[in-house]
Structure formats: structure tokens, C-alpha cells
């Protein structure tokens, strides 16, 4: 199965909702805590400059908007 990676802030309420949903579904995922203030070069490289979090990565697919995730 493809790895699920959640890039998020430690204290983001949007990230908390996503972590709860992943746990409720019983999905294993890797958590990557990113800094709350720029610069975030690794996230910028991943998202092409999209600045909001959380970002969910499933294989090569990147999901950037909480409502879509």
C-alpha cells in the first residue's frame, strides 16, 4: 500500500481534524511537523509554493485543501 504522509503544524485545528479522521478510518500515516512560520523550503518544494497546511501526500499525489482531503 502507498504511504500516507501528513505535513502539518503541531497545533493546527485543521490538522487535528485530519489526524482524527485518519485515526477513525484506521489508516496508518507518517506525521511530518513543519514550522509555523516561513521559510519552509521542503514544503514549498513539495507543493509548488502553496503555503497553507495541512498537506496530505499519498504516493505521488498531493492534497492541499482541507475540504478536499
mmCIF file of the N, C-alpha and C atoms, coordinates in Angstrom:
data_MODEL
# 
_entry.id   MODEL 
# 
loop_
_atom_site.group_PDB 
_atom_site.id 
_atom_site.type_symbol 
_atom_site.label_atom_id 
_atom_site.label_alt_id 
_atom_site.label_comp_id 
_atom_site.label_asym_id 
_atom_site.label_entity_id 
_atom_site.label_seq_id 
_atom_site.pdbx_PDB_ins_code 
_atom_site.Cartn_x 
_atom_site.Cartn_y 
_atom_site.Cartn_z 
_atom_site.occupancy 
_atom_site.B_iso_or_equiv 
_atom_site.pdbx_formal_charge 
_atom_site.auth_seq_id 
_atom_site.auth_comp_id 
_atom_site.auth_asym_id 
_atom_site.auth_atom_id 
_atom_site.pdbx_PDB_model_num 
ATOM 1   N N  . UNK A 1 1  ? 0.839   -1.186 0.000  1.00 0.00 ? 1  UNK A N  1 
ATOM 2   C CA . UNK A 1 1  ? 0.000   0.000  0.000  1.00 0.00 ? 1  UNK A CA 1 
ATOM 3   C C  . UNK A 1 1  ? 0.879   1.242  0.000  1.00 0.00 ? 1  UNK A C  1 
ATOM 4   N N  . UNK A 1 2  ? 0.379   2.297  -0.582 1.00 0.00 ? 2  UNK A N  1 
ATOM 5   C CA . UNK A 1 2  ? 1.110   3.548  -0.674 1.00 0.00 ? 2  UNK A CA 1 
ATOM 6   C C  . UNK A 1 2  ? 1.146   4.238  0.685  1.00 0.00 ? 2  UNK A C  1 
ATOM 7   N N  . UNK A 1 3  ? 2.301   4.811  1.003  1.00 0.00 ? 3  UNK A N  1 
ATOM 8   C CA . UNK A 1 3  ? 2.444   5.523  2.274  1.00 0.00 ? 3  UNK A CA 1 
ATOM 9   C C  . UNK A 1 3  ? 1.630   6.813  2.266  1.00 0.00 ? 3  UNK A C  1 
ATOM 10  N N  . UNK A 1 4  ? 1.032   7.107  3.401  1.00 0.00 ? 4  UNK A N  1 
ATOM 11  C CA . UNK A 1 4  ? 0.308   8.358  3.604  1.00 0.00 ? 4  UNK A CA 1 
ATOM 12  C C  . UNK A 1 4  ? 1.170   9.229  4.508  1.00 0.00 ? 4  UNK A C  1 
ATOM 13  N N  . UNK A 1 5  ? 1.432   10.456 4.060  1.00 0.00 ? 5  UNK A N  1 
ATOM 14  C CA . UNK A 1 5  ? 2.260   11.383 4.827  1.00 0.00 ? 5  UNK A CA 1 
ATOM 15  C C  . UNK A 1 5  ? 1.451   12.655 5.060  1.00 0.00 ? 5  UNK A C  1 
ATOM 16  N N  . UNK A 1 6  ? 1.330   13.039 6.316  1.00 0.00 ? 6  UNK A N  1 
ATOM 17  C CA . UNK A 1 6  ? 0.622   14.266 6.684  1.00 0.00 ? 6  UNK A CA 1 
ATOM 18  C C  . UNK A 1 6  ? 1.646   15.314 7.105  1.00 0.00 ? 6  UNK A C  1 
ATOM 19  N N  . UNK A 1 7  ? 1.711   16.404 6.358  1.00 0.00 ? 7  UNK A N  1 
ATOM 20  C CA . UNK A 1 7  ? 2.578   17.541 6.684  1.00 0.00 ? 7  UNK A CA 1 
ATOM 21  C C  . UNK A 1 7  ? 1.690   18.565 7.381  1.00 0.00 ? 7  UNK A C  1 
ATOM 22  N N  . UNK A 1 8  ? 2.046   18.959 8.606  1.00 0.00 ? 8  UNK A N  1 
ATOM 23  C CA . UNK A 1 8  ? 1.144   19.813 9.381  1.00 0.00 ? 8  UNK A CA 1 
ATOM 24  C C  . UNK A 1 8  ? 1.881   20.580 10.461 1.00 0.00 ? 8  UNK A C  1 
ATOM 25  N N  . UNK A 1 9  ? 1.166   21.599 11.010 1.00 0.00 ? 9  UNK A N  1 
ATOM 26  C CA . UNK A 1 9  ? 1.616   22.302 12.208 1.00 0.00 ? 9  UNK A CA 1 
ATOM 27  C C  . UNK A 1 9  ? 1.206   21.475 13.415 1.00 0.00 ? 9  UNK A C  1 
ATOM 28  N N  . UNK A 1 10 ? 1.935   21.613 14.484 1.00 0.00 ? 10 UNK A N  1 
ATOM 29  C CA . UNK A 1 10 ? 1.633   20.837 15.689 1.00 0.00 ? 10 UNK A CA 1 
ATOM 30  C C  . UNK A 1 10 ? 0.288   21.222 16.300 1.00 0.00 ? 10 UNK A C  1 
ATOM 31  N N  . UNK A 1 11 ? -0.084  22.497 16.264 1.00 0.00 ? 11 UNK A N  1 
ATOM 32  C CA . UNK A 1 11 ? -1.282  22.949 16.971 1.00 0.00 ? 11 UNK A CA 1 
ATOM 33  C C  . UNK A 1 11 ? -2.364  23.487 16.035 1.00 0.00 ? 11 UNK A C  1 
ATOM 34  N N  . UNK A 1 12 ? -2.430  22.988 14.822 1.00 0.00 ? 12 UNK A N  1 
ATOM 35  C CA . UNK A 1 12 ? -3.441  23.424 13.864 1.00 0.00 ? 12 UNK A CA 1 
ATOM 36  C C  . UNK A 1 12 ? -4.739  22.655 14.079 1.00 0.00 ? 12 UNK A C  1 
ATOM 37  N N  . UNK A 1 13 ? -5.854  23.370 14.206 1.00 0.00 ? 13 UNK A N  1 
ATOM 38  C CA . UNK A 1 13 ? -7.146  22.690 14.378 1.00 0.00 ? 13 UNK A CA 1 
ATOM 39  C C  . UNK A 1 13 ? -7.541  21.927 13.118 1.00 0.00 ? 13 UNK A C  1 
ATOM 40  N N  . UNK A 1 14 ? -7.148  22.427 11.944 1.00 0.00 ? 14 UNK A N  1 
ATOM 41  C CA . UNK A 1 14 ? -7.426  21.715 10.699 1.00 0.00 ? 14 UNK A CA 1 
ATOM 42  C C  . UNK A 1 14 ? -6.646  20.405 10.651 1.00 0.00 ? 14 UNK A C  1 
ATOM 43  N N  . UNK A 1 15 ? -5.403  20.453 11.106 1.00 0.00 ? 15 UNK A N  1 
ATOM 44  C CA . UNK A 1 15 ? -4.590  19.236 11.154 1.00 0.00 ? 15 UNK A CA 1 
ATOM 45  C C  . UNK A 1 15 ? -5.155  18.243 12.153 1.00 0.00 ? 15 UNK A C  1 
ATOM 46  N N  . UNK A 1 16 ? -5.670  18.747 13.265 1.00 0.00 ? 16 UNK A N  1 
ATOM 47  C CA . UNK A 1 16 ? -6.253  17.862 14.273 1.00 0.00 ? 16 UNK A CA 1 
ATOM 48  C C  . UNK A 1 16 ? -7.458  17.118 13.708 1.00 0.00 ? 16 UNK A C  1 
ATOM 49  N N  . UNK A 1 17 ? -8.309  17.810 12.968 1.00 0.00 ? 17 UNK A N  1 
ATOM 50  C CA . UNK A 1 17 ? -9.458  17.156 12.333 1.00 0.00 ? 17 UNK A CA 1 
ATOM 51  C C  . UNK A 1 17 ? -8.999  16.042 11.397 1.00 0.00 ? 17 UNK A C  1 
ATOM 52  N N  . UNK A 1 18 ? -7.964  16.316 10.638 1.00 0.00 ? 18 UNK A N  1 
ATOM 53  C CA . UNK A 1 18 ? -7.460  15.327 9.694  1.00 0.00 ? 18 UNK A CA 1 
ATOM 54  C C  . UNK A 1 18 ? -6.834  14.141 10.416 1.00 0.00 ? 18 UNK A C  1 
ATOM 55  N N  . UNK A 1 19 ? -6.084  14.397 11.490 1.00 0.00 ? 19 UNK A N  1 
ATOM 56  C CA . UNK A 1 19 ? -5.498  13.301 12.269 1.00 0.00 ? 19 UNK A CA 1 
ATOM 57  C C  . UNK A 1 19 ? -6.592  12.432 12.882 1.00 0.00 ? 19 UNK A C  1 
ATOM 58  N N  . UNK A 1 20 ? -7.655  13.054 13.382 1.00 0.00 ? 20 UNK A N  1 
ATOM 59  C CA . UNK A 1 20 ? -8.774  12.299 13.947 1.00 0.00 ? 20 UNK A CA 1 
ATOM 60  C C  . UNK A 1 20 ? -9.469  11.460 12.879 1.00 0.00 ? 20 UNK A C  1 
ATOM 61  N N  . UNK A 1 21 ? -9.656  12.020 11.692 1.00 0.00 ? 21 UNK A N  1 
ATOM 62  C CA . UNK A 1 21 ? -10.304 11.280 10.608 1.00 0.00 ? 21 UNK A CA 1 
ATOM 63  C C  . UNK A 1 21 ? -9.454  10.092 10.164 1.00 0.00 ? 21 UNK A C  1 
ATOM 64  N N  . UNK A 1 22 ? -8.148  10.291 10.048 1.00 0.00 ? 22 UNK A N  1 
ATOM 65  C CA . UNK A 1 22 ? -7.261  9.184  9.669  1.00 0.00 ? 22 UNK A CA 1 
ATOM 66  C C  . UNK A 1 22 ? -7.279  8.093  10.732 1.00 0.00 ? 22 UNK A C  1 
ATOM 67  N N  . UNK A 1 23 ? -7.281  8.486  12.000 1.00 0.00 ? 23 UNK A N  1 
ATOM 68  C CA . UNK A 1 23 ? -7.348  7.514  13.087 1.00 0.00 ? 23 UNK A CA 1 
ATOM 69  C C  . UNK A 1 23 ? -8.671  6.780  13.110 1.00 0.00 ? 23 UNK A C  1 
ATOM 70  N N  . UNK A 1 24 ? -9.768  7.499  12.857 1.00 0.00 ? 24 UNK A N  1 
ATOM 71  C CA . UNK A 1 24 ? -11.098 6.885  12.847 1.00 0.00 ? 24 UNK A CA 1 
ATOM 72  C C  . UNK A 1 24 ? -11.209 5.831  11.744 1.00 0.00 ? 24 UNK A C  1 
ATOM 73  N N  . UNK A 1 25 ? -10.585 6.113  10.597 1.00 0.00 ? 25 UNK A N  1 
ATOM 74  C CA . UNK A 1 25 ? -10.595 5.166  9.481  1.00 0.00 ? 25 UNK A CA 1 
ATOM 75  C C  . UNK A 1 25 ? -9.597  4.027  9.676  1.00 0.00 ? 25 UNK A C  1 
ATOM 76  N N  . UNK A 1 26 ? -8.739  4.145  10.692 1.00 0.00 ? 26 UNK A N  1 
ATOM 77  C CA . UNK A 1 26 ? -7.753  3.105  10.959 1.00 0.00 ? 26 UNK A CA 1 
ATOM 78  C C  . UNK A 1 26 ? -6.597  3.097  9.974  1.00 0.00 ? 26 UNK A C  1 
ATOM 79  N N  . UNK A 1 27 ? -6.311  4.255  9.385  1.00 0.00 ? 27 UNK A N  1 
ATOM 80  C CA . UNK A 1 27 ? -5.234  4.350  8.404  1.00 0.00 ? 27 UNK A CA 1 
ATOM 81  C C  . UNK A 1 27 ? -3.913  4.688  9.087  1.00 0.00 ? 27 UNK A C  1 
ATOM 82  N N  . UNK A 1 28 ? -2.869  3.981  8.705  1.00 0.00 ? 28 UNK A N  1 
ATOM 83  C CA . UNK A 1 28 ? -1.528  4.297  9.190  1.00 0.00 ? 28 UNK A CA 1 
ATOM 84  C C  . UNK A 1 28 ? -0.975  5.443  8.350  1.00 0.00 ? 28 UNK A C  1 
ATOM 85  N N  . UNK A 1 29 ? -0.313  6.388  8.999  1.00 0.00 ? 29 UNK A N  1 
ATOM 86  C CA . UNK A 1 29 ? 0.266   7.510  8.276  1.00 0.00 ? 29 UNK A CA 1 
ATOM 87  C C  . UNK A 1 29 ? 1.511   7.985  9.003  1.00 0.00 ? 29 UNK A C  1 
ATOM 88  N N  . UNK A 1 30 ? 2.353   8.688  8.257  1.00 0.00 ? 30 UNK A N  1 
ATOM 89  C CA . UNK A 1 30 ? 3.540   9.314  8.820  1.00 0.00 ? 30 UNK A CA 1 
ATOM 90  C C  . UNK A 1 30 ? 3.219   10.785 9.056  1.00 0.00 ? 30 UNK A C  1 
ATOM 91  N N  . UNK A 1 31 ? 3.665   11.306 10.171 1.00 0.00 ? 31 UNK A N  1 
ATOM 92  C CA . UNK A 1 31 ? 3.425   12.691 10.532 1.00 0.00 ? 31 UNK A CA 1 
ATOM 93  C C  . UNK A 1 31 ? 4.711   13.492 10.377 1.00 0.00 ? 31 UNK A C  1 
ATOM 94  N N  . UNK A 1 32 ? 4.633   14.587 9.627  1.00 0.00 ? 32 UNK A N  1 
ATOM 95  C CA . UNK A 1 32 ? 5.773   15.484 9.462  1.00 0.00 ? 32 UNK A CA 1 
ATOM 96  C C  . UNK A 1 32 ? 5.348   16.855 9.978  1.00 0.00 ? 32 UNK A C  1 
ATOM 97  N N  . UNK A 1 33 ? 5.882   17.258 11.121 1.00 0.00 ? 33 UNK A N  1 
ATOM 98  C CA . UNK A 1 33 ? 5.557   18.560 11.702 1.00 0.00 ? 33 UNK A CA 1 
ATOM 99  C C  . UNK A 1 33 ? 6.452   19.607 11.050 1.00 0.00 ? 33 UNK A C  1 
ATOM 100 N N  . UNK A 1 34 ? 5.823   20.637 10.500 1.00 0.00 ? 34 UNK A N  1 
ATOM 101 C CA . UNK A 1 34 ? 6.567   21.691 9.818  1.00 0.00 ? 34 UNK A CA 1 
ATOM 102 C C  . UNK A 1 34 ? 6.525   22.961 10.662 1.00 0.00 ? 34 UNK A C  1 
ATOM 103 N N  . UNK A 1 35 ? 7.476   23.880 10.462 1.00 0.00 ? 35 UNK A N  1 
ATOM 104 C CA . UNK A 1 35 ? 7.486   25.112 11.249 1.00 0.00 ? 35 UNK A CA 1 
ATOM 105 C C  . UNK A 1 35 ? 6.265   25.976 10.951 1.00 0.00 ? 35 UNK A C  1 
ATOM 106 N N  . UNK A 1 36 ? 5.809   26.698 11.950 1.00 0.00 ? 36 UNK A N  1 
ATOM 107 C CA . UNK A 1 36 ? 4.635   27.539 11.800 1.00 0.00 ? 36 UNK A CA 1 
ATOM 108 C C  . UNK A 1 36 ? 4.868   28.819 11.021 1.00 0.00 ? 36 UNK A C  1 
ATOM 109 N N  . UNK A 1 37 ? 6.105   29.224 10.885 1.00 0.00 ? 37 UNK A N  1 
ATOM 110 C CA . UNK A 1 37 ? 6.423   30.456 10.157 1.00 0.00 ? 37 UNK A CA 1 
ATOM 111 C C  . UNK A 1 37 ? 7.415   30.151 9.046  1.00 0.00 ? 37 UNK A C  1 
ATOM 112 N N  . UNK A 1 38 ? 7.320   30.895 7.932  1.00 0.00 ? 38 UNK A N  1 
ATOM 113 C CA . UNK A 1 38 ? 8.270   30.693 6.832  1.00 0.00 ? 38 UNK A CA 1 
ATOM 114 C C  . UNK A 1 38 ? 9.679   31.042 7.274  1.00 0.00 ? 38 UNK A C  1 
ATOM 115 N N  . UNK A 1 39 ? 10.694  30.566 6.628  1.00 0.00 ? 39 UNK A N  1 
ATOM 116 C CA . UNK A 1 39 ? 10.665  29.802 5.383  1.00 0.00 ? 39 UNK A CA 1 
ATOM 117 C C  . UNK A 1 39 ? 10.443  28.312 5.639  1.00 0.00 ? 39 UNK A C  1 
ATOM 118 N N  . UNK A 1 40 ? 9.788   27.678 4.683  1.00 0.00 ? 40 UNK A N  1 
ATOM 119 C CA . UNK A 1 40 ? 9.542   26.235 4.722  1.00 0.00 ? 40 UNK A CA 1 
ATOM 120 C C  . UNK A 1 40 ? 9.958   25.649 3.376  1.00 0.00 ? 40 UNK A C  1 
ATOM 121 N N  . UNK A 1 41 ? 11.240  25.571 3.107  1.00 0.00 ? 41 UNK A N  1 
ATOM 122 C CA . UNK A 1 41 ? 11.695  25.172 1.770  1.00 0.00 ? 41 UNK A CA 1 
ATOM 123 C C  . UNK A 1 41 ? 11.251  23.769 1.362  1.00 0.00 ? 41 UNK A C  1 
ATOM 124 N N  . UNK A 1 42 ? 11.177  22.828 2.295  1.00 0.00 ? 42 UNK A N  1 
ATOM 125 C CA . UNK A 1 42 ? 10.768  21.474 1.915  1.00 0.00 ? 42 UNK A CA 1 
ATOM 126 C C  . UNK A 1 42 ? 9.295   21.431 1.522  1.00 0.00 ? 42 UNK A C  1 
ATOM 127 N N  . UNK A 1 43 ? 8.453   22.164 2.241  1.00 0.00 ? 43 UNK A N  1 
ATOM 128 C CA . UNK A 1 43 ? 7.032   22.206 1.893  1.00 0.00 ? 43 UNK A CA 1 
ATOM 129 C C  . UNK A 1 43 ? 6.828   22.961 0.583  1.00 0.00 ? 43 UNK A C  1 
ATOM 130 N N  . UNK A 1 44 ? 7.559   24.039 0.373  1.00 0.00 ? 44 UNK A N  1 
ATOM 131 C CA . UNK A 1 44 ? 7.443   24.788 -0.880 1.00 0.00 ? 44 UNK A CA 1 
ATOM 132 C C  . UNK A 1 44 ? 7.837   23.930 -2.069 1.00 0.00 ? 44 UNK A C  1 
ATOM 133 N N  . UNK A 1 45 ? 8.871   23.126 -1.912 1.00 0.00 ? 45 UNK A N  1 
ATOM 134 C CA . UNK A 1 45 ? 9.285   22.236 -2.995 1.00 0.00 ? 45 UNK A CA 1 
ATOM 135 C C  . UNK A 1 45 ? 8.215   21.183 -3.273 1.00 0.00 ? 45 UNK A C  1 
ATOM 136 N N  . UNK A 1 46 ? 7.546   20.726 -2.239 1.00 0.00 ? 46 UNK A N  1 
ATOM 137 C CA . UNK A 1 46 ? 6.520   19.693 -2.382 1.00 0.00 ? 46 UNK A CA 1 
ATOM 138 C C  . UNK A 1 46 ? 5.254   20.243 -3.031 1.00 0.00 ? 46 UNK A C  1 
ATOM 139 N N  . UNK A 1 47 ? 4.837   21.447 -2.638 1.00 0.00 ? 47 UNK A N  1 
ATOM 140 C CA . UNK A 1 47 ? 3.548   21.992 -3.078 1.00 0.00 ? 47 UNK A CA 1 
ATOM 141 C C  . UNK A 1 47 ? 3.656   23.012 -4.207 1.00 0.00 ? 47 UNK A C  1 
ATOM 142 N N  . UNK A 1 48 ? 4.845   23.341 -4.622 1.00 0.00 ? 48 UNK A N  1 
ATOM 143 C CA . UNK A 1 48 ? 4.997   24.330 -5.682 1.00 0.00 ? 48 UNK A CA 1 
ATOM 144 C C  . UNK A 1 48 ? 4.690   25.747 -5.230 1.00 0.00 ? 48 UNK A C  1 
ATOM 145 N N  . UNK A 1 49 ? 4.858   26.017 -3.940 1.00 0.00 ? 49 UNK A N  1 
ATOM 146 C CA . UNK A 1 49 ? 4.639   27.351 -3.410 1.00 0.00 ? 49 UNK A CA 1 
ATOM 147 C C  . UNK A 1 49 ? 3.326   27.527 -2.668 1.00 0.00 ? 49 UNK A C  1 
ATOM 148 N N  . UNK A 1 50 ? 2.460   26.518 -2.661 1.00 0.00 ? 50 UNK A N  1 
ATOM 149 C CA . UNK A 1 50 ? 1.211   26.602 -1.898 1.00 0.00 ? 50 UNK A CA 1 
ATOM 150 C C  . UNK A 1 50 ? 1.569   26.667 -0.431 1.00 0.00 ? 50 UNK A C  1 
ATOM 151 N N  . UNK A 1 51 ? 1.011   27.633 0.310  1.00 0.00 ? 51 UNK A N  1 
ATOM 152 C CA . UNK A 1 51 ? 1.507   27.914 1.654  1.00 0.00 ? 51 UNK A CA 1 
ATOM 153 C C  . UNK A 1 51 ? 0.642   27.404 2.789  1.00 0.00 ? 51 UNK A C  1 
ATOM 154 N N  . UNK A 1 52 ? -0.558  26.940 2.529  1.00 0.00 ? 52 UNK A N  1 
ATOM 155 C CA . UNK A 1 52 ? -1.444  26.517 3.615  1.00 0.00 ? 52 UNK A CA 1 
ATOM 156 C C  . UNK A 1 52 ? -1.178  25.077 4.019  1.00 0.00 ? 52 UNK A C  1 
ATOM 157 N N  . UNK A 1 53 ? -1.516  24.768 5.246  1.00 0.00 ? 53 UNK A N  1 
ATOM 158 C CA . UNK A 1 53 ? -1.407  23.405 5.745  1.00 0.00 ? 53 UNK A CA 1 
ATOM 159 C C  . UNK A 1 53 ? -2.735  23.031 6.390  1.00 0.00 ? 53 UNK A C  1 
ATOM 160 N N  . UNK A 1 54 ? -3.044  21.783 6.541  1.00 0.00 ? 54 UNK A N  1 
ATOM 161 C CA . UNK A 1 54 ? -2.211  20.611 6.315  1.00 0.00 ? 54 UNK A CA 1 
ATOM 162 C C  . UNK A 1 54 ? -2.116  20.250 4.836  1.00 0.00 ? 54 UNK A C  1 
ATOM 163 N N  . UNK A 1 55 ? -1.097  19.459 4.525  1.00 0.00 ? 55 UNK A N  1 
ATOM 164 C CA . UNK A 1 55 ? -0.906  18.899 3.193  1.00 0.00 ? 55 UNK A CA 1 
ATOM 165 C C  . UNK A 1 55 ? -0.829  17.395 3.365  1.00 0.00 ? 55 UNK A C  1 
ATOM 166 N N  . UNK A 1 56 ? -1.641  16.679 2.603  1.00 0.00 ? 56 UNK A N  1 
ATOM 167 C CA . UNK A 1 56 ? -1.655  15.226 2.667  1.00 0.00 ? 56 UNK A CA 1 
ATOM 168 C C  . UNK A 1 56 ? -1.009  14.684 1.409  1.00 0.00 ? 56 UNK A C  1 
ATOM 169 N N  . UNK A 1 57 ? -0.032  13.814 1.580  1.00 0.00 ? 57 UNK A N  1 
ATOM 170 C CA . UNK A 1 57 ? 0.681   13.207 0.465  1.00 0.00 ? 57 UNK A CA 1 
ATOM 171 C C  . UNK A 1 57 ? 0.384   11.715 0.476  1.00 0.00 ? 57 UNK A C  1 
ATOM 172 N N  . UNK A 1 58 ? -0.160  11.232 -0.639 1.00 0.00 ? 58 UNK A N  1 
ATOM 173 C CA . UNK A 1 58 ? -0.421  9.800  -0.806 1.00 0.00 ? 58 UNK A CA 1 
ATOM 174 C C  . UNK A 1 58 ? 0.307   9.379  -2.068 1.00 0.00 ? 58 UNK A C  1 
ATOM 175 N N  . UNK A 1 59 ? 1.456   8.737  -1.883 1.00 0.00 ? 59 UNK A N  1 
ATOM 176 C CA . UNK A 1 59 ? 2.293   8.399  -3.031 1.00 0.00 ? 59 UNK A CA 1 
ATOM 177 C C  . UNK A 1 59 ? 2.770   9.670  -3.701 1.00 0.00 ? 59 UNK A C  1 
ATOM 178 N N  . UNK A 1 60 ? 2.483   9.803  -5.013 1.00 0.00 ? 60 UNK A N  1 
ATOM 179 C CA . UNK A 1 60 ? 2.884   10.990 -5.761 1.00 0.00 ? 60 UNK A CA 1 
ATOM 180 C C  . UNK A 1 60 ? 1.798   12.057 -5.768 1.00 0.00 ? 60 UNK A C  1 
ATOM 181 N N  . UNK A 1 61 ? 0.637   11.769 -5.186 1.00 0.00 ? 61 UNK A N  1 
ATOM 182 C CA . UNK A 1 61 ? -0.471  12.720 -5.163 1.00 0.00 ? 61 UNK A CA 1 
ATOM 183 C C  . UNK A 1 61 ? -0.369  13.632 -3.945 1.00 0.00 ? 61 UNK A C  1 
ATOM 184 N N  . UNK A 1 62 ? -0.629  14.921 -4.158 1.00 0.00 ? 62 UNK A N  1 
ATOM 185 C CA . UNK A 1 62 ? -0.564  15.927 -3.102 1.00 0.00 ? 62 UNK A CA 1 
ATOM 186 C C  . UNK A 1 62 ? -1.942  16.567 -2.971 1.00 0.00 ? 62 UNK A C  1 
ATOM 187 N N  . UNK A 1 63 ? -2.478  16.583 -1.752 1.00 0.00 ? 63 UNK A N  1 
ATOM 188 C CA . UNK A 1 63 ? -3.775  17.189 -1.471 1.00 0.00 ? 63 UNK A CA 1 
ATOM 189 C C  . UNK A 1 63 ? -3.536  18.362 -0.524 1.00 0.00 ? 63 UNK A C  1 
ATOM 190 N N  . UNK A 1 64 ? -3.939  19.572 -0.954 1.00 0.00 ? 64 UNK A N  1 
ATOM 191 C CA . UNK A 1 64 ? -3.579  20.777 -0.211 1.00 0.00 ? 64 UNK A CA 1 
ATOM 192 C C  . UNK A 1 64 ? -4.733  21.483 0.482  1.00 0.00 ? 64 UNK A C  1 
ATOM 193 N N  . UNK A 1 65 ? -5.956  21.165 0.188  1.00 0.00 ? 65 UNK A N  1 
ATOM 194 C CA . UNK A 1 65 ? -7.087  21.886 0.756  1.00 0.00 ? 65 UNK A CA 1 
ATOM 195 C C  . UNK A 1 65 ? -7.846  20.950 1.689  1.00 0.00 ? 65 UNK A C  1 
ATOM 196 N N  . UNK A 1 66 ? -8.061  21.367 2.922  1.00 0.00 ? 66 UNK A N  1 
ATOM 197 C CA . UNK A 1 66 ? -8.679  20.509 3.932  1.00 0.00 ? 66 UNK A CA 1 
ATOM 198 C C  . UNK A 1 66 ? -10.049 19.999 3.499  1.00 0.00 ? 66 UNK A C  1 
ATOM 199 N N  . UNK A 1 67 ? -10.850 20.828 2.842  1.00 0.00 ? 67 UNK A N  1 
ATOM 200 C CA . UNK A 1 67 ? -12.178 20.394 2.409  1.00 0.00 ? 67 UNK A CA 1 
ATOM 201 C C  . UNK A 1 67 ? -12.108 19.257 1.397  1.00 0.00 ? 67 UNK A C  1 
ATOM 202 N N  . UNK A 1 68 ? -11.084 19.246 0.568  1.00 0.00 ? 68 UNK A N  1 
ATOM 203 C CA . UNK A 1 68 ? -10.918 18.184 -0.427 1.00 0.00 ? 68 UNK A CA 1 
ATOM 204 C C  . UNK A 1 68 ? -10.372 16.924 0.225  1.00 0.00 ? 68 UNK A C  1 
ATOM 205 N N  . UNK A 1 69 ? -9.471  17.103 1.171  1.00 0.00 ? 69 UNK A N  1 
ATOM 206 C CA . UNK A 1 69 ? -8.865  15.950 1.836  1.00 0.00 ? 69 UNK A CA 1 
ATOM 207 C C  . UNK A 1 69 ? -9.949  15.188 2.549  1.00 0.00 ? 69 UNK A C  1 
# 
